[in-house]
Amino acid sequence: MSNSSLFPPIQPYRSGRLPVGEGHELYFEESGNKDGKPVLFLHGGPGGGCAPAHRRFWDPSRHRIVLFDQRGCGRSTPFASLDSNTTWHLISDIEQLRQHLEIERWQIFGGSWGSTLGLIYAIKHPHRVTEMIFRGVFLLRAQDIDWFYRDGASRFFPDAWARFIDPIPEGERDQLVEAYYRRLTSENQAERSRFAQVWSTWETSTARLLPEPALEAKAPPTKFAEAFARIECHYFIHRGFLERDNYILDNLEHLKGIPCTIVQGRYDVICPPTGAYALHQTLPQSRLEFINDAGHSALEPGIRSALVEATQAFQR
């Protein structure tokens, strides 16, 4: 297999549902080799859910590949629920899943919000982590949220930004996350759906270095958009439920000795390279690879290739 390609499509050999408390039930699946090296894929968003392509970053003959949909999204239930849905609930969920699957330690792999969740999980449970692979690092600081929803990415995608702010009255545009949150938590289903579509489209419009007009012209599926927008906005308005703004960088001493590869698109405007660079500078054992012809998406060729190479390097 060429490193520029993902591994061939595979089907899970096991899937199930795990009750984790507060009425939440998680969908999980395992694919690859049940006796192989355990790896955990953490999807983005929050609220993005997993997809079949996410199984394909590892050699299935040598890895036990675990995917799950985080609270409220994908195939987990209750759908789009914000109740008892915080970063700390998700960290507890990961541990419950690990124990349920009887896995002692596993590799953590995540991009965007998945990198945030993976870093916090590793900070809290370093002895359960063999290696870390992160893409499009998101440190969940106020400056990271403001870059994408206040002033930053808007300078590179003014046309998409205009469509994003258009439904919000001018008097509310200085607090866009708050303005969207009010509408995404409305009792009016039609209003929630409308604003979920606009919120989700802003992110998909900025995910790649080279825009794909056909992809941008296609609105995100309504069901996906509602969970993605509601949960993402819920987390961002609460600053990820972290106790302080620089929580991740301030706690990286817990990760000493855990190998880490960081793959970062040079022109990622959703999670700018400054976050990946700050993580690398604070984590001496990490290896940072900038991809000079890529933005944010894990499926851009350069990023895809580097992620597959990273999984193979740890395999060796």
C-alpha positions in Angstrom: 0.0 0.0 0.0 1.3 3.5 -0.9 1.6 5.8 2.1 -0.4 8.4 0.1 -3.5 6.2 0.4 -5.6 5.1 3.2 -5.8 1.3 3.9 -8.7 -0.4 2.1 -12.2 -0.1 3.4 -13.1 -2.6 6.2 -16.1 -3.5 8.2 -16.3 -3.7 12.0 -16.0 -7.2 13.4 -17.9 -6.0 16.5 -20.2 -3.1 17.3 -22.3 -2.3 20.3 -23.9 0.3 22.6 -22.5 1.3 26.0 -24.6 3.0 28.7 -22.4 5.6 30.4 -24.9 7.3 32.7 -27.2 10.3 32.8 -29.3 8.6 30.1 -26.5 8.6 27.5 -25.7 5.5 25.5 -22.6 5.4 23.2 -22.2 3.6 19.9 -18.8 1.9 19.5 -17.2 -0.4 17.1 -14.0 -2.4 16.6 -12.4 -3.4 13.4 -9.1 -4.8 12.2 -7.3 -7.5 14.3 -8.9 -8.2 17.6 -5.5 -9.3 19.0 -3.7 -6.4 17.5 -2.3 -3.2 19.0 -5.2 -1.2 20.4 -5.8 2.3 18.9 -8.6 4.8 19.7 -9.9 7.3 17.1 -11.4 10.5 18.5 -13.6 12.4 16.1 -13.8 16.1 15.7 -16.5 18.7 16.3 -17.4 18.2 19.1 -20.5 16.6 17.7 -19.0 15.3 14.4 -19.4 11.6 14.8 -17.4 8.8 13.2 -17.3 7.7 9.5 -16.1 4.5 7.8 -13.0 6.3 6.5 -11.8 6.8 10.0 -11.0 3.1 10.3 -8.5 3.3 7.4 -5.5 5.1 8.9 -4.1 1.8 10.4 -3.0 -1.5 9.0 -6.0 -3.6 9.9 -3.9 -6.8 10.1 -1.9 -5.4 13.0 -4.3 -3.0 14.9 -7.4 -3.3 17.0 -9.2 -0.1 15.8 -11.7 1.4 18.2 -14.2 4.1 17.1 -17.1 5.6 19.0 -19.5 8.4 18.6 -19.3 10.9 21.5 -22.3 12.0 23.5 -25.3 13.2 21.5 -23.9 12.7 18.0 -23.6 10.0 15.3 -25.4 6.8 16.5 -25.1 7.7 20.2 -28.3 8.7 22.0 -30.1 10.8 23.0 -29.4 12.6 19.7 -28.2 16.2 19.8 -28.6 16.3 23.6 -26.7 18.9 25.6 -27.7 17.5 29.0 -24.7 16.1 30.9 -22.5 16.7 27.9 -19.2 18.2 28.9 -15.5 17.5 28.3 -15.3 15.8 31.6 -18.2 13.5 30.8 -16.4 12.5 27.6 -13.2 11.8 29.5 -15.1 9.5 31.8 -16.8 7.9 28.8 -13.5 7.0 27.2 -12.3 5.3 30.4 -15.6 3.4 30.7 -15.2 2.3 27.1 -11.6 1.2 27.7 -12.6 -0.8 30.7 -15.6 -2.3 28.9 -13.3 -3.5 26.0 -10.7 -4.8 28.6 -7.9 -2.7 27.0 -5.0 -1.9 29.2 -3.4 0.8 27.1 -4.0 2.3 23.7 -2.8 4.7 21.1 -4.7 8.0 21.0 -5.4 9.5 17.6 -7.4 12.6 17.0 -7.7 15.7 14.9 -9.2 19.2 15.6 -11.5 18.7 18.6 -10.2 15.1 18.6 -6.8 16.4 19.4 -8.2 18.5 22.3 -10.0 15.6 23.8 -7.1 13.3 23.3 -4.7 15.7 25.0 -7.0 16.1 28.0 -7.6 12.4 28.2 -3.8 11.7 28.2 -3.3 14.4 30.8 -5.8 12.7 33.1 -4.8 9.1 32.3 -1.2 9.1 31.0 -0.6 5.5 32.1 -3.3 4.4 29.7 -1.7 5.9 26.6 1.0 4.2 24.5 1.4 7.0 21.8 -0.4 10.1 20.6 -1.0 11.2 17.0 -2.7 14.6 16.6 -3.7 16.6 13.5 -4.9 20.2 13.2 -4.2 20.9 16.9 -7.0 22.8 18.8 -6.0 23.9 22.3 -9.4 25.3 23.2 -8.1 28.7 24.4 -10.3 31.8 24.1 -7.9 33.0 21.3 -8.5 29.7 19.3 -12.3 30.1 19.5 -12.2 33.9 18.7 -9.9 33.3 15.7 -12.7 31.2 14.0 -15.8 33.0 15.3 -14.7 36.6 15.7 -11.7 37.8 13.7 -9.1 35.6 11.9 -10.5 33.0 9.5 -12.9 35.6 8.3 -10.0 37.5 6.6 -9.2 34.5 4.4 -12.8 33.5 3.6 -14.7 36.8 3.5 -17.4 35.4 1.2 -18.1 32.4 3.4 -18.0 34.6 6.5 -20.6 37.0 5.0 -22.9 34.0 4.6 -22.2 32.9 8.2 -23.0 36.3 9.8 -25.9 37.2 7.4 -28.7 35.5 9.5 -27.6 37.3 12.7 -28.8 40.9 13.3 -25.9 43.5 13.1 -26.3 44.3 16.8 -25.5 40.7 17.8 -22.5 40.1 15.5 -19.9 41.0 18.1 -20.9 37.9 20.1 -21.6 35.4 17.3 -21.1 32.2 19.4 -23.7 33.5 21.9 -26.0 34.6 19.1 -25.9 31.2 17.5 -26.3 29.4 20.8 -29.6 31.2 21.5 -31.0 30.0 18.1 -29.5 26.5 18.3 -31.2 26.0 21.6 -34.5 27.5 20.5 -37.7 25.6 21.1 -38.5 26.1 17.4 -37.3 23.1 15.4 -37.2 25.0 12.1 -35.1 27.8 13.6 -32.7 25.3 15.1 -32.3 23.4 11.7 -31.8 26.7 9.8 -29.0 28.0 12.0 -27.4 24.5 12.3 -27.0 24.4 8.6 -25.4 27.8 8.4 -23.0 27.1 11.3 -22.0 23.8 9.8 -21.5 25.2 6.3 -19.1 27.9 7.6 -16.8 25.2 8.9 -17.0 22.9 5.9 -16.3 25.9 3.6 -13.0 26.6 5.3 -11.7 23.0 5.8 -9.4 22.6 2.8 -6.6 24.5 1.2 -8.1 24.1 -2.2 -11.9 24.6 -2.0 -14.1 22.0 -3.6 -17.1 23.9 -5.1 -19.2 20.8 -5.5 -18.7 19.9 -1.8 -19.4 23.5 -0.7 -22.6 23.7 -2.8 -24.0 20.7 -1.0 -25.4 21.6 2.4 -24.4 19.3 5.3 -27.1 16.6 6.0 -29.8 18.1 8.3 -29.4 15.5 11.0 -25.6 15.8 11.1 -25.8 19.6 11.1 -28.1 19.7 14.1 -25.9 17.6 16.4 -22.7 19.1 15.1 -23.8 22.8 15.4 -25.6 22.4 18.8 -22.9 20.4 20.5 -20.0 22.4 19.1 -21.6 25.8 20.0 -22.5 24.4 23.5 -18.9 23.5 24.1 -17.5 26.7 22.8 -19.8 29.0 24.7 -18.7 27.2 27.9 -15.0 27.4 26.8 -14.8 23.6 26.8 -15.8 23.4 30.5 -12.1 23.8 31.4 -11.1 25.4 34.7 -8.7 27.9 33.0 -7.9 29.2 29.6 -4.5 27.6 29.1 -5.4 24.3 30.7 -3.8 22.0 28.1 -0.4 23.7 27.8 -0.2 24.2 31.6 -0.6 20.4 32.2 1.7 18.9 29.6 4.2 17.7 32.2 1.9 14.7 32.7 2.7 13.6 29.2 6.4 13.2 29.6 7.7 10.0 28.1 4.7 9.5 25.8 5.7 9.6 22.1 3.7 12.1 20.1 3.5 12.9 16.4 1.8 16.2 15.3 0.6 16.6 11.7 -0.4 20.2 10.8 -1.6 21.8 7.6 0.5 24.9 7.0 -2.6 26.7 5.8 -5.1 25.4 8.3 -7.4 28.4 9.0 -9.7 26.5 11.4 -6.9 25.5 13.7 -4.0 27.7 12.8 -0.4 26.3 13.0 0.4 28.4 16.1 -1.5 25.9 18.2 0.5 22.9 16.9 3.7 24.8 17.3 3.0 25.8 20.9 2.2 22.1 21.7 5.4 21.0 20.0 7.5 23.6 21.9 6.0 22.6 25.2 6.2 18.8 24.6 9.9 18.1 24.0 9.4 14.4 22.9 6.9 15.4 20.2 7.6 15.4 16.4 5.9 18.1 14.4 5.4 17.8 10.6 4.0 20.7 8.7 2.2 19.8 5.5 2.9 22.7 3.1 0.1 22.0 0.7 -2.8 21.4 3.1 -5.4 23.1 5.2 -7.4 21.4 8.0 -9.0 18.3 6.5 -7.6 14.9 7.5 -8.4 13.7 4.0 -6.3 16.2 2.1 -3.5 14.1 0.4 -0.5 15.4 2.3 -2.2 15.2 5.7 -3.6 11.7 4.9 -0.2 10.5 3.9 1.5 11.8 7.0 -1.1 10.3 9.3 -0.7 6.9 7.7 3.1 7.2 8.0 2.7 8.1 11.6 0.6 5.0 12.4 3.1 2.8 10.5 6.1 4.3 12.3 4.6 3.5 15.7 3.7 0.1 14.4 7.4 -0.5 13.6 
